Amino acid sequence: MMTVSTSTALTSTAAPRLLAAAVLAAPVFTVAAVVQTATRDGYDITRHPISMLALGDLGWVQTTSFVVTGLLSVAGAIGARRVLQGGRGRTWGPILLALIGVGLLIAAVFRMDASDGFPLGTPAGRLTTMSGHMILHNVGGSLSFFSMIALCFVLAARFGSAGQAGQTAQAGQRGWAVSGRVAGVLFALGLGWAMTGGQGGALTLFLGVAVAWNWIAAALTVLQRGAGRGVR
């Protein structure tokens, strides 16, 4: 029979590993997007959102990226519930991670409409109307985007409170607090520019995602290591 202490030890070991899944999501998504951007005929990152890579014969690659990173984020949320015990962000951190994953899974199921010359053979020009599946795709994308922005500020607040506490193991975390807020603001600006139809908005959106999501991955790595040393 497994004792309570053994069960707790196993859970403590599994939680950081689950959180590591969320850490992997950002680089996996970023690398997959960059490779496709450089190799897909007719694709222009300044005009076409990354989500449009899910269209065409090779669209399965981006769809797979959405599914994999969505599942990694949901798994990470489970681990975050234990790793982020105590302190700020212990409630909203896991929730926002889960919402990022759910949004990505919605985006995987419902695709954008072809437009503006992509995939090849599609007439030039932006869409004037959207299909139902594109509307649902945008709902999923927006859920992930706003959750990422919020998570940057939630984790930044956690680092900030740790830095103010003056604990030796967390003395350098004020820098993480500042960089997290900067990442959240940059993503918000890039997203806002894209949503208003600004020139190159698809690029500013992707850069915002890349900056904020990879900052989240780095921040979760720091928190994961702190949990492994018994520091939160």
WOFENBEL-V175907 format. One record per residue. N is the residue number from 1. RES is the residue in one small letter. SS is DSSP state (H for helix, E for strand, C for the rest). Layout:
# WOFENBEL-V175907
n=N res=RES ss=SS
n=N res=RES ss=SS
This chain:
# WOFENBEL-V175907
n=1 res=m ss=C
n=2 res=m ss=C
n=3 res=t ss=C
n=4 res=v ss=H
n=5 res=s ss=H
n=6 res=t ss=H
n=7 res=s ss=H
n=8 res=t ss=H
n=9 res=a ss=H
n=10 res=l ss=H
n=11 res=t ss=H
n=12 res=s ss=H
n=13 res=t ss=H
n=14 res=a ss=H
n=15 res=a ss=H
n=16 res=p ss=H
n=17 res=r ss=H
n=18 res=l ss=H
n=19 res=l ss=H
n=20 res=a ss=H
n=21 res=a ss=H
n=22 res=a ss=H
n=23 res=v ss=H
n=24 res=l ss=H
n=25 res=a ss=H
n=26 res=a ss=H
n=27 res=p ss=H
n=28 res=v ss=H
n=29 res=f ss=H
n=30 res=t ss=H
n=31 res=v ss=H
n=32 res=a ss=H
n=33 res=a ss=H
n=34 res=v ss=H
n=35 res=v ss=H
n=36 res=q ss=H
n=37 res=t ss=H
n=38 res=a ss=H
n=39 res=t ss=H
n=40 res=r ss=C
n=41 res=d ss=C
n=42 res=g ss=C
n=43 res=y ss=C
n=44 res=d ss=C
n=45 res=i ss=C
n=46 res=t ss=C
n=47 res=r ss=C
n=48 res=h ss=C
n=49 res=p ss=C
n=50 res=i ss=H
n=51 res=s ss=H
n=52 res=m ss=H
n=53 res=l ss=H
n=54 res=a ss=H
n=55 res=l ss=C
n=56 res=g ss=C
n=57 res=d ss=C
n=58 res=l ss=C
n=59 res=g ss=H
n=60 res=w ss=H
n=61 res=v ss=H
n=62 res=q ss=H
n=63 res=t ss=H
n=64 res=t ss=H
n=65 res=s ss=H
n=66 res=f ss=H
n=67 res=v ss=H
n=68 res=v ss=H
n=69 res=t ss=H
n=70 res=g ss=H
n=71 res=l ss=H
n=72 res=l ss=H
n=73 res=s ss=H
n=74 res=v ss=H
n=75 res=a ss=H
n=76 res=g ss=H
n=77 res=a ss=H
n=78 res=i ss=H
n=79 res=g ss=H
n=80 res=a ss=H
n=81 res=r ss=H
n=82 res=r ss=H
n=83 res=v ss=H
n=84 res=l ss=C
n=85 res=q ss=C
n=86 res=g ss=C
n=87 res=g ss=C
n=88 res=r ss=C
n=89 res=g ss=C
n=90 res=r ss=C
n=91 res=t ss=C
n=92 res=w ss=H
n=93 res=g ss=H
n=94 res=p ss=H
n=95 res=i ss=H
n=96 res=l ss=H
n=97 res=l ss=H
n=98 res=a ss=H
n=99 res=l ss=H
n=100 res=i ss=H
n=101 res=g ss=H
n=102 res=v ss=H
n=103 res=g ss=H
n=104 res=l ss=H
n=105 res=l ss=H
n=106 res=i ss=H
n=107 res=a ss=H
n=108 res=a ss=H
n=109 res=v ss=H
n=110 res=f ss=C
n=111 res=r ss=C
n=112 res=m ss=C
n=113 res=d ss=C
n=114 res=a ss=C
n=115 res=s ss=E
n=116 res=d ss=C
n=117 res=g ss=C
n=118 res=f ss=E
n=119 res=p ss=C
n=120 res=l ss=C
n=121 res=g ss=C
n=122 res=t ss=C
n=123 res=p ss=C
n=124 res=a ss=C
n=125 res=g ss=C
n=126 res=r ss=C
n=127 res=l ss=C
n=128 res=t ss=C
n=129 res=t ss=C
n=130 res=m ss=C
n=131 res=s ss=C
n=132 res=g ss=H
n=133 res=h ss=H
n=134 res=m ss=H
n=135 res=i ss=H
n=136 res=l ss=H
n=137 res=h ss=H
n=138 res=n ss=H
n=139 res=v ss=H
n=140 res=g ss=H
n=141 res=g ss=H
n=142 res=s ss=H
n=143 res=l ss=H
n=144 res=s ss=H
n=145 res=f ss=H
n=146 res=f ss=H
n=147 res=s ss=H
n=148 res=m ss=H
n=149 res=i ss=H
n=150 res=a ss=H
n=151 res=l ss=H
n=152 res=c ss=H
n=153 res=f ss=H
n=154 res=v ss=H
n=155 res=l ss=H
n=156 res=a ss=H
n=157 res=a ss=H
n=158 res=r ss=H
n=159 res=f ss=H
n=160 res=g ss=H
n=161 res=s ss=H
n=162 res=a ss=H
n=163 res=g ss=H
n=164 res=q ss=H
n=165 res=a ss=H
n=166 res=g ss=C
n=167 res=q ss=C
n=168 res=t ss=H
n=169 res=a ss=H
n=170 res=q ss=H
n=171 res=a ss=C
n=172 res=g ss=C
n=173 res=q ss=C
n=174 res=r ss=H
n=175 res=g ss=H
n=176 res=w ss=H
n=177 res=a ss=H
n=178 res=v ss=H
n=179 res=s ss=H
n=180 res=g ss=H
n=181 res=r ss=H
n=182 res=v ss=H
n=183 res=a ss=H
n=184 res=g ss=H
n=185 res=v ss=H
n=186 res=l ss=H
n=187 res=f ss=H
n=188 res=a ss=H
n=189 res=l ss=H
n=190 res=g ss=H
n=191 res=l ss=H
n=192 res=g ss=H
n=193 res=w ss=H
n=194 res=a ss=H
n=195 res=m ss=H
n=196 res=t ss=C
n=197 res=g ss=C
n=198 res=g ss=C
n=199 res=q ss=C
n=200 res=g ss=C
n=201 res=g ss=H
n=202 res=a ss=H
n=203 res=l ss=H
n=204 res=t ss=H
n=205 res=l ss=H
n=206 res=f ss=H
n=207 res=l ss=H
n=208 res=g ss=H
n=209 res=v ss=H
n=210 res=a ss=H
n=211 res=v ss=H
n=212 res=a ss=H
n=213 res=w ss=H
n=214 res=n ss=H
n=215 res=w ss=H
n=216 res=i ss=H
n=217 res=a ss=H
n=218 res=a ss=H
n=219 res=a ss=H
n=220 res=l ss=H
n=221 res=t ss=H
n=222 res=v ss=H
n=223 res=l ss=H
n=224 res=q ss=H
n=225 res=r ss=H
n=226 res=g ss=H
n=227 res=a ss=H
n=228 res=g ss=H
n=229 res=r ss=C
n=230 res=g ss=C
n=231 res=v ss=C
n=232 res=r ss=C
